[in-house]
Amino acid sequence: MTFEKRIKIRSIIIAIIPIVLTFIIFMNFRVSTMRDDIKKDLKETAYVVAHTSLIQEKLEYKKLDFSIQNYVNNYIKEFDNVDIIVVGDMNGKKYSHLDDKQIGQKYVNPDYIDAVKNSSNYYSTMKGSMGTTFRYFEPIYYNGHQVGFVMVGKYFKDIKSLTIKIIGVSLFLFVIVL
């Protein structure tokens, strides 16, 4: 190999390394930001729902009149990062769900237990009746005692789809820059 070819190859390698590193950092940042936004939206929505007096009172007096369902459906329509909201009482009885037929039924998955038994708020990923969802749980209180919980979720398939879209756009930009 001639000296000129070696210099060209080394120059190309030296130019490509920062581009590849920049691409990896940019892509990781975009995916991380998207996931952080989803987590933030789930947590904020759960907080607002848990602190709504209508919901607190309905759970305290065990009024299953679909008013909670109507209330939380507005959040699902308004926020892109919120796909499902389930409000349940201390026994796991559902007062809201995407599937109206499930209202009044008991919450089946065990991932709500910490919200009820330990009054914890936390994230979870679990397969439910509507598919695998990334979820945030928040306890609901009325006059200082816990009356239930709220679970706010985003479909995991949508998170994967957004991640793939971000990677695809980043790869397209990478190829153009390269």
GUPAVEX-287388 format. One record per residue (C-alpha): residue in one letter; x, y, z negated. Coordinates in steps of 0.001 Angstrom, whole numbers, plus 500000, padded with zeros to 6 digits. Example, Ala and Ser with C-alpha at 12.3 -4.5 7.8 and 13.67 -1.06 7.14 Angstrom:
2
+------+--------+--------+--------+
| type |      u |      v |      w |
+------+--------+--------+--------+
|    a | 512300 | 495500 | 492200 |
|    s | 513670 | 498940 | 492860 |
+------+--------+--------+--------+
//
This chain:
178
+------+--------+--------+--------+
| type |      u |      v |      w |
+------+--------+--------+--------+
|    m | 500000 | 500000 | 500000 |
|    t | 501353 | 503369 | 500972 |
|    f | 502024 | 506133 | 498501 |
|    e | 499264 | 508254 | 500092 |
|    k | 496632 | 505511 | 499631 |
|    r | 497620 | 505016 | 495998 |
|    i | 497230 | 508745 | 495333 |
|    k | 493788 | 508764 | 497023 |
|    i | 492573 | 505753 | 494975 |
|    r | 493843 | 507281 | 491726 |
|    s | 492225 | 510609 | 492571 |
|    i | 488894 | 508896 | 493238 |
|    i | 489122 | 506949 | 489974 |
|    i | 490002 | 510104 | 488029 |
|    a | 487012 | 511911 | 489573 |
|    i | 484563 | 509030 | 489030 |
|    i | 485328 | 508408 | 485337 |
|    p | 483914 | 511759 | 484063 |
|    i | 480896 | 511419 | 486363 |
|    v | 480108 | 507924 | 485038 |
|    l | 480620 | 509002 | 481419 |
|    t | 478448 | 512079 | 481930 |
|    f | 475739 | 509915 | 483517 |
|    i | 475749 | 507463 | 480612 |
|    i | 475611 | 510242 | 478024 |
|    f | 472857 | 512098 | 479926 |
|    m | 470761 | 508958 | 480391 |
|    n | 471087 | 507942 | 476725 |
|    f | 470183 | 511470 | 475645 |
|    r | 467066 | 511543 | 477835 |
|    v | 465847 | 508114 | 476642 |
|    s | 466584 | 508998 | 473018 |
|    t | 464753 | 512327 | 473326 |
|    m | 461730 | 510631 | 474887 |
|    r | 461569 | 508070 | 472069 |
|    d | 462046 | 510753 | 469421 |
|    d | 459177 | 512748 | 470965 |
|    i | 456914 | 509696 | 470822 |
|    k | 457842 | 509025 | 467188 |
|    k | 457228 | 512668 | 466299 |
|    d | 453829 | 512749 | 468036 |
|    l | 452713 | 509514 | 466360 |
|    k | 453778 | 510764 | 462940 |
|    e | 452208 | 514210 | 463350 |
|    t | 448929 | 512792 | 464644 |
|    a | 448761 | 510303 | 461775 |
|    y | 449443 | 513092 | 459293 |
|    v | 446671 | 515292 | 460702 |
|    v | 444172 | 512406 | 460774 |
|    a | 445095 | 511339 | 457231 |
|    h | 444606 | 514880 | 455942 |
|    t | 441244 | 515506 | 457624 |
|    s | 438511 | 515911 | 455007 |
|    l | 435854 | 514285 | 457230 |
|    i | 437898 | 511084 | 457429 |
|    q | 438823 | 511121 | 453745 |
|    e | 435182 | 511505 | 452684 |
|    k | 433849 | 508870 | 455093 |
|    l | 436379 | 506352 | 453776 |
|    e | 435654 | 507247 | 450145 |
|    y | 431916 | 506717 | 450577 |
|    k | 432361 | 503865 | 453118 |
|    k | 430182 | 505550 | 455744 |
|    l | 430572 | 503644 | 458979 |
|    d | 428631 | 506032 | 461223 |
|    f | 431095 | 506367 | 464163 |
|    s | 431955 | 509966 | 463183 |
|    i | 435566 | 508919 | 462559 |
|    q | 435621 | 507195 | 465952 |
|    n | 434333 | 510325 | 467682 |
|    y | 436854 | 512496 | 465842 |
|    v | 439958 | 510431 | 466637 |
|    n | 438990 | 509920 | 470284 |
|    n | 439717 | 513632 | 470833 |
|    y | 443345 | 513084 | 469807 |
|    i | 443720 | 510138 | 472156 |
|    k | 442436 | 512269 | 475046 |
|    e | 444645 | 515262 | 474186 |
|    f | 448053 | 513676 | 473553 |
|    d | 450042 | 511704 | 476131 |
|    n | 452061 | 509922 | 473458 |
|    v | 449022 | 508661 | 471537 |
|    d | 447202 | 505653 | 472990 |
|    i | 445400 | 504191 | 469995 |
|    i | 444245 | 505346 | 466574 |
|    v | 442857 | 502910 | 464027 |
|    v | 441472 | 504208 | 460747 |
|    g | 440883 | 501570 | 458085 |
|    d | 439803 | 501416 | 454476 |
|    m | 441674 | 499709 | 451634 |
|    n | 440263 | 496317 | 452672 |
|    g | 441384 | 496728 | 456289 |
|    k | 437882 | 497421 | 457624 |
|    k | 438177 | 499474 | 460836 |
|    y | 436367 | 502795 | 461183 |
|    s | 437896 | 503603 | 464564 |
|    h | 439400 | 501608 | 467423 |
|    l | 439722 | 501838 | 471207 |
|    d | 437407 | 498858 | 471467 |
|    d | 434103 | 499970 | 469879 |
|    k | 433224 | 496319 | 469214 |
|    q | 436051 | 496116 | 466683 |
|    i | 434684 | 498910 | 464512 |
|    g | 433505 | 497384 | 461246 |
|    q | 435772 | 494364 | 461657 |
|    k | 438807 | 493670 | 459484 |
|    y | 442284 | 494682 | 460624 |
|    v | 443981 | 491388 | 461508 |
|    n | 447708 | 492125 | 461819 |
|    p | 449669 | 492081 | 458578 |
|    d | 451643 | 495231 | 459383 |
|    y | 449058 | 497459 | 457637 |
|    i | 449649 | 495893 | 454218 |
|    d | 452467 | 498264 | 453172 |
|    a | 450248 | 501249 | 453944 |
|    v | 447592 | 499876 | 451589 |
|    k | 449554 | 498072 | 448850 |
|    n | 452561 | 500395 | 448615 |
|    s | 451064 | 503625 | 449982 |
|    s | 453924 | 503668 | 452483 |
|    n | 454244 | 505480 | 455763 |
|    y | 456385 | 503704 | 458351 |
|    y | 456918 | 502647 | 461963 |
|    s | 456200 | 499163 | 463266 |
|    t | 456070 | 497322 | 466594 |
|    m | 453507 | 494554 | 466864 |
|    k | 451236 | 492809 | 469311 |
|    g | 447614 | 493652 | 468650 |
|    s | 444297 | 493229 | 470401 |
|    m | 445207 | 495963 | 472895 |
|    g | 448744 | 494695 | 473608 |
|    t | 452107 | 495390 | 472004 |
|    t | 452235 | 498851 | 470468 |
|    f | 454776 | 500998 | 468705 |
|    r | 452888 | 502207 | 465630 |
|    y | 453057 | 504662 | 462785 |
|    f | 451131 | 504053 | 459561 |
|    e | 450077 | 506748 | 457098 |
|    p | 448025 | 506258 | 453900 |
|    i | 444836 | 508321 | 453506 |
|    y | 443956 | 509883 | 450137 |
|    y | 440799 | 511421 | 448707 |
|    n | 440962 | 513376 | 445444 |
|    g | 444311 | 511868 | 444527 |
|    h | 443591 | 508186 | 445145 |
|    q | 444158 | 506190 | 448286 |
|    v | 441042 | 505341 | 450294 |
|    g | 442592 | 503853 | 453426 |
|    f | 445196 | 504186 | 456162 |
|    v | 445609 | 505379 | 459709 |
|    m | 447633 | 503647 | 462410 |
|    v | 448582 | 505685 | 465461 |
|    g | 450175 | 503823 | 468345 |
|    k | 451734 | 504044 | 471773 |
|    y | 451632 | 501087 | 474159 |
|    f | 455054 | 499485 | 474336 |
|    k | 454622 | 498875 | 478082 |
|    d | 454252 | 502644 | 478556 |
|    i | 457429 | 503292 | 476576 |
|    k | 459276 | 500744 | 478746 |
|    s | 457820 | 502327 | 481876 |
|    l | 458949 | 505810 | 480815 |
|    t | 462408 | 504455 | 479993 |
|    i | 462690 | 502816 | 483414 |
|    k | 461507 | 506032 | 485087 |
|    i | 464146 | 508070 | 483244 |
|    i | 466866 | 505577 | 484189 |
|    g | 465685 | 505563 | 487823 |
|    v | 465744 | 509351 | 488098 |
|    s | 469135 | 509444 | 486386 |
|    l | 470520 | 506810 | 488767 |
|    f | 469199 | 508779 | 491735 |
|    l | 470955 | 511912 | 490453 |
|    f | 474090 | 509898 | 489780 |
|    v | 474196 | 508603 | 493361 |
|    i | 473705 | 512120 | 494733 |
|    v | 476475 | 513510 | 492532 |
|    l | 478751 | 510608 | 493393 |
+------+--------+--------+--------+
//
